[in-house]
């Protein structure tokens, strides 16, 4: 299958038809365990369209199924480089890196988003501290209030700058990352670091035990039969 053919009504298939057919076949043969054939199809598509994230994502998955985790992490990193603002691909890339025991690289990957999240969080705390609901109240506030807000923001952002991505992830209770870190340390034979992460996870679960309870009970309010359904 090298080119598109005319349909019965005389209209030509769009050029992307071949692309998506080969994309499907790559996943099909990957599912069947015929990895070389799957790679052949996905490489053919990438050669013609080297800017489509989904192609590199599938190629990374194929290598993961083969068992070549280093190569899988490499191609998932290639996928996220095409759209560095995509948090889903960013998280997937970090997970693939951890599976390949690339802990430092995974931490750096996640740091692209953890910092911005904490800046927003600190801004919210500062606004609450100064009695402002949102940034509109900052603009309409007195000069003294505005100066206080700017001063507090400078202090808080200094804290953010000095906080590592791993500490931010712990604070955000990003359990999948911490769990994958534990397994990566175990595979590397770094049992001390693995146990340290285990204690961190246990401490977070003990100190914030109310959080998962609230999350697990909230779906009960989503059903139409719930008395408190809005």
Short mmCIF file of the C-alpha atoms (twelve columns), coordinates in Angstrom:
data_MODEL
# 
_entry.id   MODEL 
# 
loop_
_atom_site.group_PDB 
_atom_site.id 
_atom_site.type_symbol 
_atom_site.label_atom_id 
_atom_site.label_alt_id 
_atom_site.label_comp_id 
_atom_site.label_asym_id 
_atom_site.label_seq_id 
_atom_site.Cartn_x 
_atom_site.Cartn_y 
_atom_site.Cartn_z 
_atom_site.pdbx_PDB_model_num 
ATOM 1   C CA . UNK A 1   0.000   0.000  0.000  1 
ATOM 2   C CA . UNK A 2   2.020   2.947  -1.232 1 
ATOM 3   C CA . UNK A 3   -0.500  5.463  -2.550 1 
ATOM 4   C CA . UNK A 4   -4.158  6.338  -2.290 1 
ATOM 5   C CA . UNK A 5   -6.660  5.162  -4.876 1 
ATOM 6   C CA . UNK A 6   -9.742  6.729  -6.369 1 
ATOM 7   C CA . UNK A 7   -13.025 5.955  -4.685 1 
ATOM 8   C CA . UNK A 8   -15.946 4.527  -6.629 1 
ATOM 9   C CA . UNK A 9   -17.537 7.958  -6.912 1 
ATOM 10  C CA . UNK A 10  -14.413 9.389  -8.512 1 
ATOM 11  C CA . UNK A 11  -13.217 11.327 -5.454 1 
ATOM 12  C CA . UNK A 12  -9.647  10.791 -4.312 1 
ATOM 13  C CA . UNK A 13  -8.806  9.691  -0.812 1 
ATOM 14  C CA . UNK A 14  -7.085  12.453 1.179  1 
ATOM 15  C CA . UNK A 15  -3.317  11.962 1.607  1 
ATOM 16  C CA . UNK A 16  -3.791  11.484 5.361  1 
ATOM 17  C CA . UNK A 17  -5.771  8.276  4.778  1 
ATOM 18  C CA . UNK A 18  -2.603  6.261  4.227  1 
ATOM 19  C CA . UNK A 19  -1.055  7.858  7.301  1 
ATOM 20  C CA . UNK A 20  -3.865  6.804  9.629  1 
ATOM 21  C CA . UNK A 21  -4.165  3.335  8.093  1 
ATOM 22  C CA . UNK A 22  -0.471  2.692  8.738  1 
ATOM 23  C CA . UNK A 23  -0.866  4.212  12.199 1 
ATOM 24  C CA . UNK A 24  -3.670  1.729  12.898 1 
ATOM 25  C CA . UNK A 25  -1.691  -1.198 11.469 1 
ATOM 26  C CA . UNK A 26  1.282   -0.353 13.687 1 
ATOM 27  C CA . UNK A 27  -0.957  -0.618 16.754 1 
ATOM 28  C CA . UNK A 28  -2.651  -3.732 15.369 1 
ATOM 29  C CA . UNK A 29  0.594   -5.668 14.925 1 
ATOM 30  C CA . UNK A 30  1.886   -4.338 18.237 1 
ATOM 31  C CA . UNK A 31  -1.178  -5.855 19.899 1 
ATOM 32  C CA . UNK A 32  -0.510  -9.162 18.116 1 
ATOM 33  C CA . UNK A 33  3.079   -9.158 19.338 1 
ATOM 34  C CA . UNK A 34  4.545   -8.743 15.840 1 
ATOM 35  C CA . UNK A 35  6.790   -5.901 16.929 1 
ATOM 36  C CA . UNK A 36  9.131   -5.761 13.929 1 
ATOM 37  C CA . UNK A 37  6.185   -5.363 11.584 1 
ATOM 38  C CA . UNK A 38  4.662   -2.757 13.902 1 
ATOM 39  C CA . UNK A 39  7.925   -0.794 13.885 1 
ATOM 40  C CA . UNK A 40  8.099   -1.046 10.113 1 
ATOM 41  C CA . UNK A 41  4.701   0.605  9.767  1 
ATOM 42  C CA . UNK A 42  5.256   3.311  12.377 1 
ATOM 43  C CA . UNK A 43  8.699   4.180  10.971 1 
ATOM 44  C CA . UNK A 44  7.178   4.548  7.509  1 
ATOM 45  C CA . UNK A 45  4.613   7.003  8.853  1 
ATOM 46  C CA . UNK A 46  7.199   8.985  10.830 1 
ATOM 47  C CA . UNK A 47  9.381   9.273  7.727  1 
ATOM 48  C CA . UNK A 48  6.515   11.011 5.932  1 
ATOM 49  C CA . UNK A 49  5.104   13.008 8.863  1 
ATOM 50  C CA . UNK A 50  7.831   13.653 11.454 1 
ATOM 51  C CA . UNK A 51  5.846   16.279 13.391 1 
ATOM 52  C CA . UNK A 52  2.891   14.234 14.657 1 
ATOM 53  C CA . UNK A 53  3.105   13.522 18.387 1 
ATOM 54  C CA . UNK A 54  0.899   10.425 18.251 1 
ATOM 55  C CA . UNK A 55  3.374   8.624  15.997 1 
ATOM 56  C CA . UNK A 56  6.277   8.934  18.422 1 
ATOM 57  C CA . UNK A 57  3.945   8.048  21.291 1 
ATOM 58  C CA . UNK A 58  3.014   4.760  19.612 1 
ATOM 59  C CA . UNK A 59  6.632   4.030  18.716 1 
ATOM 60  C CA . UNK A 60  7.572   4.448  22.376 1 
ATOM 61  C CA . UNK A 61  4.783   2.051  23.388 1 
ATOM 62  C CA . UNK A 62  5.999   -0.556 20.899 1 
ATOM 63  C CA . UNK A 63  9.513   -0.433 22.353 1 
ATOM 64  C CA . UNK A 64  8.020   -0.681 25.844 1 
ATOM 65  C CA . UNK A 65  6.192   -3.856 24.837 1 
ATOM 66  C CA . UNK A 66  9.415   -5.220 23.326 1 
ATOM 67  C CA . UNK A 67  11.097  -4.635 26.676 1 
ATOM 68  C CA . UNK A 68  13.572  -1.996 25.515 1 
ATOM 69  C CA . UNK A 69  12.699  0.611  28.141 1 
ATOM 70  C CA . UNK A 70  15.635  2.923  27.370 1 
ATOM 71  C CA . UNK A 71  14.577  3.188  23.737 1 
ATOM 72  C CA . UNK A 72  10.946  3.631  24.802 1 
ATOM 73  C CA . UNK A 73  11.903  6.551  27.050 1 
ATOM 74  C CA . UNK A 74  13.941  8.064  24.219 1 
ATOM 75  C CA . UNK A 75  10.986  8.108  21.808 1 
ATOM 76  C CA . UNK A 76  8.533   9.318  24.441 1 
ATOM 77  C CA . UNK A 77  10.945  12.174 25.122 1 
ATOM 78  C CA . UNK A 78  10.913  12.879 21.390 1 
ATOM 79  C CA . UNK A 79  7.101   12.995 21.517 1 
ATOM 80  C CA . UNK A 80  6.979   15.467 24.389 1 
ATOM 81  C CA . UNK A 81  9.570   17.697 22.725 1 
ATOM 82  C CA . UNK A 82  7.032   18.364 19.965 1 
ATOM 83  C CA . UNK A 83  4.629   19.924 22.488 1 
ATOM 84  C CA . UNK A 84  6.295   20.841 25.766 1 
ATOM 85  C CA . UNK A 85  3.040   22.334 27.104 1 
ATOM 86  C CA . UNK A 86  1.206   18.989 26.997 1 
ATOM 87  C CA . UNK A 87  1.054   17.716 30.568 1 
ATOM 88  C CA . UNK A 88  -0.212  14.279 29.576 1 
ATOM 89  C CA . UNK A 89  2.790   13.564 27.345 1 
ATOM 90  C CA . UNK A 90  5.062   15.148 29.943 1 
ATOM 91  C CA . UNK A 91  3.761   12.784 32.639 1 
ATOM 92  C CA . UNK A 92  3.995   9.789  30.306 1 
ATOM 93  C CA . UNK A 93  7.578   10.680 29.469 1 
ATOM 94  C CA . UNK A 94  8.478   10.941 33.158 1 
ATOM 95  C CA . UNK A 95  6.879   7.543  33.821 1 
ATOM 96  C CA . UNK A 96  8.773   5.919  30.939 1 
ATOM 97  C CA . UNK A 97  12.015  7.425  32.238 1 
ATOM 98  C CA . UNK A 98  11.378  6.023  35.702 1 
ATOM 99  C CA . UNK A 99  10.663  2.591  34.226 1 
ATOM 100 C CA . UNK A 100 14.068  2.867  32.522 1 
ATOM 101 C CA . UNK A 101 15.648  3.826  35.890 1 
ATOM 102 C CA . UNK A 102 16.322  7.384  34.653 1 
ATOM 103 C CA . UNK A 103 15.273  9.008  37.930 1 
ATOM 104 C CA . UNK A 104 17.124  12.309 37.561 1 
ATOM 105 C CA . UNK A 105 15.817  12.834 34.029 1 
ATOM 106 C CA . UNK A 106 12.256  12.077 35.167 1 
ATOM 107 C CA . UNK A 107 12.531  14.610 37.977 1 
ATOM 108 C CA . UNK A 108 13.741  17.268 35.544 1 
ATOM 109 C CA . UNK A 109 10.866  16.422 33.209 1 
ATOM 110 C CA . UNK A 110 8.268   16.934 35.944 1 
ATOM 111 C CA . UNK A 111 9.899   20.159 37.136 1 
ATOM 112 C CA . UNK A 112 8.549   21.892 34.017 1 
ATOM 113 C CA . UNK A 113 5.086   21.905 35.586 1 
ATOM 114 C CA . UNK A 114 5.531   21.592 39.340 1 
ATOM 115 C CA . UNK A 115 7.076   25.036 39.613 1 
ATOM 116 C CA . UNK A 116 4.214   26.824 37.849 1 
ATOM 117 C CA . UNK A 117 1.662   24.943 39.965 1 
ATOM 118 C CA . UNK A 118 3.292   26.115 43.170 1 
ATOM 119 C CA . UNK A 119 3.522   29.705 41.953 1 
ATOM 120 C CA . UNK A 120 -0.245  29.688 41.435 1 
ATOM 121 C CA . UNK A 121 -0.746  28.100 44.842 1 
ATOM 122 C CA . UNK A 122 1.387   30.721 46.585 1 
ATOM 123 C CA . UNK A 123 -0.381  33.524 44.737 1 
ATOM 124 C CA . UNK A 124 -3.707  32.180 46.034 1 
ATOM 125 C CA . UNK A 125 -2.350  32.085 49.600 1 
ATOM 126 C CA . UNK A 126 -1.065  35.647 49.321 1 
ATOM 127 C CA . UNK A 127 -4.369  36.939 47.953 1 
ATOM 128 C CA . UNK A 128 -6.212  35.293 50.831 1 
ATOM 129 C CA . UNK A 129 -3.727  36.735 53.328 1 
ATOM 130 C CA . UNK A 130 -4.381  40.241 52.041 1 
ATOM 131 C CA . UNK A 131 -8.138  39.819 51.829 1 
ATOM 132 C CA . UNK A 132 -8.224  39.808 48.026 1 
ATOM 133 C CA . UNK A 133 -10.410 37.351 46.166 1 
ATOM 134 C CA . UNK A 134 -8.667  37.698 42.811 1 
ATOM 135 C CA . UNK A 135 -6.258  39.880 40.856 1 
ATOM 136 C CA . UNK A 136 -9.029  42.396 40.111 1 
ATOM 137 C CA . UNK A 137 -9.043  43.334 43.788 1 
ATOM 138 C CA . UNK A 138 -5.285  43.902 43.622 1 
ATOM 139 C CA . UNK A 139 -5.713  46.539 40.934 1 
ATOM 140 C CA . UNK A 140 -8.484  48.277 42.877 1 
ATOM 141 C CA . UNK A 141 -6.720  48.021 46.242 1 
ATOM 142 C CA . UNK A 142 -4.852  50.731 48.098 1 
ATOM 143 C CA . UNK A 143 -1.186  51.353 47.469 1 
ATOM 144 C CA . UNK A 144 -0.330  49.847 50.861 1 
ATOM 145 C CA . UNK A 145 -2.161  46.606 50.068 1 
ATOM 146 C CA . UNK A 146 -0.492  46.363 46.679 1 
ATOM 147 C CA . UNK A 147 2.956   46.816 48.226 1 
ATOM 148 C CA . UNK A 148 2.216   44.144 50.832 1 
ATOM 149 C CA . UNK A 149 1.105   41.712 48.128 1 
ATOM 150 C CA . UNK A 150 4.247   42.305 46.078 1 
ATOM 151 C CA . UNK A 151 6.423   41.847 49.165 1 
ATOM 152 C CA . UNK A 152 4.748   38.561 50.100 1 
ATOM 153 C CA . UNK A 153 4.977   37.325 46.527 1 
ATOM 154 C CA . UNK A 154 8.715   37.987 46.479 1 
ATOM 155 C CA . UNK A 155 9.136   35.973 49.680 1 
ATOM 156 C CA . UNK A 156 6.997   33.094 48.468 1 
ATOM 157 C CA . UNK A 157 8.614   32.889 45.040 1 
ATOM 158 C CA . UNK A 158 12.021  32.712 46.719 1 
ATOM 159 C CA . UNK A 159 10.748  29.577 48.460 1 
ATOM 160 C CA . UNK A 160 9.553   28.168 45.140 1 
ATOM 161 C CA . UNK A 161 12.901  28.844 43.482 1 
ATOM 162 C CA . UNK A 162 14.713  26.950 46.234 1 
ATOM 163 C CA . UNK A 163 12.376  23.945 46.225 1 
ATOM 164 C CA . UNK A 164 13.315  20.865 44.229 1 
ATOM 165 C CA . UNK A 165 10.901  19.175 41.851 1 
ATOM 166 C CA . UNK A 166 10.897  16.072 44.068 1 
ATOM 167 C CA . UNK A 167 9.822   18.102 47.099 1 
ATOM 168 C CA . UNK A 168 7.063   19.730 45.068 1 
ATOM 169 C CA . UNK A 169 5.852   16.327 43.858 1 
ATOM 170 C CA . UNK A 170 5.789   15.059 47.444 1 
ATOM 171 C CA . UNK A 171 3.781   18.086 48.531 1 
ATOM 172 C CA . UNK A 172 1.348   17.567 45.658 1 
ATOM 173 C CA . UNK A 173 0.895   13.915 46.728 1 
ATOM 174 C CA . UNK A 174 1.893   12.695 43.280 1 
ATOM 175 C CA . UNK A 175 1.814   9.083  44.411 1 
ATOM 176 C CA . UNK A 176 2.362   7.441  41.029 1 
ATOM 177 C CA . UNK A 177 5.673   9.291  40.678 1 
ATOM 178 C CA . UNK A 178 6.813   8.385  44.171 1 
ATOM 179 C CA . UNK A 179 5.808   4.743  43.726 1 
ATOM 180 C CA . UNK A 180 7.671   4.495  40.424 1 
ATOM 181 C CA . UNK A 181 10.696  6.101  42.105 1 
ATOM 182 C CA . UNK A 182 10.649  3.427  44.800 1 
ATOM 183 C CA . UNK A 183 10.592  0.655  42.201 1 
ATOM 184 C CA . UNK A 184 13.369  2.335  40.189 1 
ATOM 185 C CA . UNK A 185 15.599  2.647  43.272 1 
ATOM 186 C CA . UNK A 186 14.903  -1.003 44.072 1 
ATOM 187 C CA . UNK A 187 15.917  -2.123 40.572 1 
ATOM 188 C CA . UNK A 188 19.113  -0.079 40.862 1 
ATOM 189 C CA . UNK A 189 19.948  -1.705 44.194 1 
ATOM 190 C CA . UNK A 190 19.674  1.632  46.011 1 
ATOM 191 C CA . UNK A 191 17.644  0.165  48.851 1 
ATOM 192 C CA . UNK A 192 18.324  3.040  51.240 1 
ATOM 193 C CA . UNK A 193 16.786  5.558  48.839 1 
ATOM 194 C CA . UNK A 194 13.891  3.180  48.155 1 
ATOM 195 C CA . UNK A 195 13.124  2.844  51.876 1 
ATOM 196 C CA . UNK A 196 13.392  6.604  52.320 1 
ATOM 197 C CA . UNK A 197 10.742  7.123  49.640 1 
ATOM 198 C CA . UNK A 198 8.579   4.428  51.253 1 
ATOM 199 C CA . UNK A 199 8.680   6.317  54.549 1 
ATOM 200 C CA . UNK A 200 7.779   9.561  52.750 1 
ATOM 201 C CA . UNK A 201 4.742   7.943  51.133 1 
ATOM 202 C CA . UNK A 202 3.663   6.391  54.429 1 
ATOM 203 C CA . UNK A 203 4.058   9.714  56.239 1 
ATOM 204 C CA . UNK A 204 1.950   11.515 53.645 1 
ATOM 205 C CA . UNK A 205 -0.800  8.904  53.844 1 
ATOM 206 C CA . UNK A 206 -0.858  9.097  57.638 1 
ATOM 207 C CA . UNK A 207 -0.791  12.900 57.881 1 
ATOM 208 C CA . UNK A 208 -3.376  13.456 55.132 1 
ATOM 209 C CA . UNK A 209 -5.647  10.501 55.649 1 
ATOM 210 C CA . UNK A 210 -8.750  12.701 55.393 1 
ATOM 211 C CA . UNK A 211 -7.947  13.757 51.825 1 
ATOM 212 C CA . UNK A 212 -8.508  10.381 50.099 1 
ATOM 213 C CA . UNK A 213 -11.626 9.792  52.205 1 
ATOM 214 C CA . UNK A 214 -13.154 13.024 50.898 1 
ATOM 215 C CA . UNK A 215 -12.182 12.198 47.331 1 
ATOM 216 C CA . UNK A 216 -13.580 8.668  47.484 1 
ATOM 217 C CA . UNK A 217 -16.861 9.802  49.009 1 
ATOM 218 C CA . UNK A 218 -17.440 12.685 46.585 1 
ATOM 219 C CA . UNK A 219 -18.548 10.488 43.619 1 
ATOM 220 C CA . UNK A 220 -21.638 9.619  45.655 1 
ATOM 221 C CA . UNK A 221 -22.822 13.175 45.068 1 
ATOM 222 C CA . UNK A 222 -22.484 12.830 41.301 1 
ATOM 223 C CA . UNK A 223 -25.324 10.343 40.873 1 
ATOM 224 C CA . UNK A 224 -28.781 11.637 40.008 1 
ATOM 225 C CA . UNK A 225 -30.245 9.491  42.788 1 
ATOM 226 C CA . UNK A 226 -28.173 11.233 45.459 1 
ATOM 227 C CA . UNK A 227 -30.297 13.458 47.765 1 
ATOM 228 C CA . UNK A 228 -27.804 16.313 47.430 1 
ATOM 229 C CA . UNK A 229 -27.530 16.140 43.635 1 
ATOM 230 C CA . UNK A 230 -27.772 19.768 42.368 1 
# 
